[in-house]
């Protein structure tokens, strides 16, 4: 399942870069979004920036009945998310692993670009699920969940951006 999403940020691209490549940004954003037990697992600055965070989040839409028997899902999902960037090219990758969905791979290629309102993070998501017969439906469900959270994620990023 593939889809695209643009996150418009209302500041000059240089200010957005400063925020994106600050290791305090991701955990702060996750806490502002109401995620629990947020912790930085690993991080590195430099020519290949990355940060990996672990947290718990609630699904924003109900897991379909057909999928419930394939995943161990509770009220909170354990998630590990890695943001990786090459600042010189403004290209990055987002990798998401959800414990309850071990057969699913979620990643997004990212490109930070100038935009008339400031900057835009253009994201091209790819969700793959290896469960026979229902993999496509499960990937579609996860795509809907990600898309349903996107406006809140963008609002949190723009709110935090005011401090940079």
C-alpha positions in Angstrom: 0.0 0.0 0.0 1.5 3.3 -1.0 0.3 6.9 -0.3 1.8 10.3 -0.1 1.4 13.0 2.5 2.8 16.6 2.6 3.6 18.2 6.0 3.6 22.0 5.4 5.7 23.8 8.0 5.2 27.6 8.5 8.8 28.8 8.8 11.8 29.1 6.5 13.4 25.8 5.6 16.6 26.6 7.6 14.5 26.9 10.8 12.7 23.7 10.0 16.1 21.9 9.5 17.2 23.2 12.9 14.1 21.7 14.5 14.1 18.4 12.6 17.8 17.7 13.4 17.5 18.6 17.0 17.4 15.3 19.0 15.0 17.0 21.5 12.3 17.5 18.8 11.0 14.0 18.2 10.5 13.0 21.8 8.9 16.4 22.5 6.5 16.0 19.6 5.5 12.5 20.7 4.7 13.7 24.2 2.7 16.6 22.8 0.7 14.1 20.8 -0.2 12.2 24.0 2.0 9.2 23.5 3.2 7.3 26.6 6.6 6.1 27.8 8.5 8.1 25.2 12.2 7.3 25.2 15.1 7.9 22.9 16.7 4.5 22.1 19.6 5.8 19.9 20.6 9.0 18.2 23.5 10.3 16.1 24.2 13.8 14.7 26.4 14.5 11.8 26.3 13.9 8.1 23.8 11.1 8.6 21.4 12.2 11.3 19.1 9.6 13.0 17.0 9.2 16.0 15.2 6.1 17.2 12.4 6.5 19.8 10.2 3.9 21.5 6.7 4.9 22.8 3.2 3.7 23.3 0.3 5.0 21.3 -3.4 4.3 20.9 -4.7 3.3 17.5 -7.0 6.1 16.3 -9.3 3.8 14.4 -10.7 0.4 15.4 -8.8 -2.7 14.3 -11.0 -4.6 11.9 -12.4 -7.9 13.1 -10.6 -9.9 10.4 -7.3 -8.6 11.6 -7.8 -9.0 15.4 -6.9 -12.7 15.4 -3.6 -12.0 13.6 -2.3 -9.3 15.9 -2.0 -9.0 19.6 -3.6 -5.7 20.1 -4.5 -3.9 23.4 -5.4 -0.4 24.3 -1.8 0.8 23.7 0.5 -0.2 20.9 4.3 -0.5 21.4 6.1 1.4 18.6 9.7 2.0 17.6 10.2 4.8 15.1 13.4 5.9 13.4 13.9 9.2 11.6 17.0 9.2 9.4 18.2 12.2 7.4 21.0 13.3 5.2 21.0 17.0 6.0 23.2 17.9 2.9 20.5 16.6 0.5 17.4 17.2 2.8 16.4 13.6 2.1 15.3 11.2 4.8 13.5 8.0 5.7 11.0 7.1 8.4 10.8 3.6 9.6 8.0 2.4 11.9 7.8 -0.9 13.7 4.7 -1.8 15.7 5.0 -4.8 18.0 1.4 -6.0 17.4 2.0 -6.0 13.6 5.3 -8.0 13.3 4.5 -9.0 9.7 4.1 -5.4 8.6 6.9 -3.1 7.3 6.2 0.6 7.3 8.5 3.2 5.9 8.4 6.6 4.2 10.9 8.3 2.0 11.0 12.0 2.9 12.2 15.1 1.1 12.3 18.5 2.8 11.8 21.3 0.3 11.1 25.0 0.2 7.4 25.9 0.0 5.5 29.2 -0.5 4.4 29.0 3.2 7.8 28.0 4.5 8.9 24.4 4.0 7.2 21.1 3.2 8.2 17.6 4.1 7.0 15.4 1.2 6.5 11.9 2.4 6.0 8.8 0.3 4.8 5.9 2.5 5.0 2.2 1.7 3.3 -0.4 3.9 3.9 -4.0 3.2 2.2 -6.9 5.0 3.3 -10.5 4.5 0.1 -12.2 5.9 -1.5 -14.2 3.0 -4.9 -13.1 1.8 -5.5 -10.3 4.3 -2.1 -8.5 4.0 -3.5 -5.8 1.6 -6.5 -5.1 3.9 -4.3 -4.8 6.9 -1.9 -2.5 5.1 -4.9 -0.4 4.1 -6.1 -0.2 7.7 -2.7 1.0 8.9 -2.5 3.6 6.1 -5.9 4.9 7.2 -4.6 5.1 10.8 -1.5 7.0 9.8 -3.5 9.4 7.7 -6.0 10.0 10.5 -3.1 11.1 12.7 -1.4 13.3 10.2 -3.2 16.6 10.9 -2.4 16.4 14.6 1.2 15.5 13.8 1.5 18.5 11.5 -0.1 20.8 14.1 2.3 19.6 16.8 5.3 20.2 14.5 4.2 23.7 13.7 3.6 24.5 17.4 7.1 23.3 18.4 8.6 25.1 15.4 7.7 28.4 17.1 10.4 27.7 19.6 13.2 27.5 17.0 
